[in-house]
Amino acid sequence: MNATIGTESLLAIDVGSINTRAFLFDVVEGNYRFLAAGVVPTTIGGAFNDVGEGIRLAFERVQDISGRTIIGSDGRLIIPSQPNGSGIDQIAATLSLGPVIQTVVVGLLADVSLESAQRLATTTFSKIAESIGLNDRRSPAAQIDAIIRAQPDIIIMAGGTEGGASRSLGKLLDLVGMVCNLIPAEKRPQVLYAGNQAMVQRVKNRLDPLTTVHLAPNIRPSVAIEDLSPVQTVLNQAICQIMVHEMPGLQELSGLVGSRLMLGPQAFGRMIRFLSQVYVSGKGVLGIDIGSRSVTVASGVGGKLALSVSHSLSAGEGRVNTWQNLTVDEIINWLPIHVTEDYVSDYLYNKPLYPASIPTTLEDLAIEQAIARLVIRQALRQTALRYPTFGFNPAAGLTTQYEPILAGGSILNQAPTYGQVMLMLLDAIQPAGITTFVLDQNNLLPVLGAASSVNSILPVQVLESGAFLNLGTVISPVSTMKYGTPILHARLVNADGVENRIEVKQGTLTLLPVPQGQKARIHLEPLHRTDVGMNRPGQGGSLTIVGGVFGAVIDGRGRPLALPKDAPRRREMIKKWLWKLGG
């Protein structure tokens, strides 16, 4: 991207449940570049119980690594940068930690405003503790009791199309007002109103004297239109306020960043939506971020975002919740080595005691990576339930084509080999057609999303700089033929004219060599009406690809991916796949 830029440096901070990461960006030879990262344990508990200490340590780590003085003698950040090269000009921050936000959603029709309010809640660290709709059969007293028992941190209130009737919405407003009256002032929930805008003044008059009220555009301006984006921004600000109030050490960071403080999922979704406007494939962009407390799935198509956060599928401190969603048998199905049921069960229950621990044995590593496959898959399934047009079917994999698919998170970035990363993603997502897998190896996407609010050029240039790792082009032919049947002829022509021809059989995983960063032309000729993602089954064609770590990968293992029931045979098959990818 060619653009005139200034020379403003930026320091970004991501405060997570396990680690706090600080990132330094600055201009190098006329373009923004990612220069250094400092990672330290988050100081949420233990002796500190002050996340501010971890933030300061992360800043110091960046200072040590970069050799640039960013902290003054008074212990504070030097803002703006000074003529001697010390300091930084801008700061951005994301939060990916803290307690789950207990949320009550209140709306009118169950399949209209109430559904939209529920979908809004799942875009962030919220747990829907109670839902109240117009057709709720409980008495008003029972509804009030239910809300109070839920002990909400926030109530999301929606309903009424623009210019529509307001009487029913008024009854719900009175209900929320009575709840606030009955709860002690220091424990009252904040209220986010995103309904008929004709009711805004009435909402303010009724609730402003009782609690903090956040006003947002109508989440459902008409029955046929849902618009979550403006409301997501307001919800983000409301939850950040709650976190800053409840968590020692965030006040200073909030003072530095102000209204630009963002939740990790919203910042991640912001980048995916932006990328969906930048890439010209027409397929949309898919992002998956596996955090220690949640899995975030973001789908961007033409600037429209579908964002879904699944906390109970956490791959770290929420492992007990994961255990409630997964069975030991499901985990064992994905292990390439023999591990007993008791060992798997013990590991699942002990991991939450030491969420920052890194696998030190082959057994522990295999369990971690098996869980990664399952939590990604369940998060995709939940996203499809929340957004019917998302295009994921557990019986068929990812049916919508995306280009590219970006993935990040410690469980991927700490894997010993890229082959293990690639196989985890292939097994979990099971894409159809043609796409590119990109690894966010530095966990940059969320902080770039936050940085975009103060510098729109920086994220684009950092993305173009090679800070992300192209794992390779993935071609996933879908066929109904039996195992071992030829389903595809492929011919690869590299930039130097070297040609490779292969025959792909059903059930196989095949690599085509393309030097990393170099272009090549691949010609596909499907057999037996195999669908390679070129408009219709049996349709072939040619395309230009850019080589990644694995060049091009042809995943002919079938959709959905079927694992043998016989355990020794199953383990040998998974090992074979790993060996194929150098895992």
Summary of the structure (lengths in Angstrom):
residues: 583
radius of gyration: 25.0
end to end distance: 35.4
largest distance: 76.9
contacts: 2096
relative contact order: 0.09
helix: 36%
strand: 26%
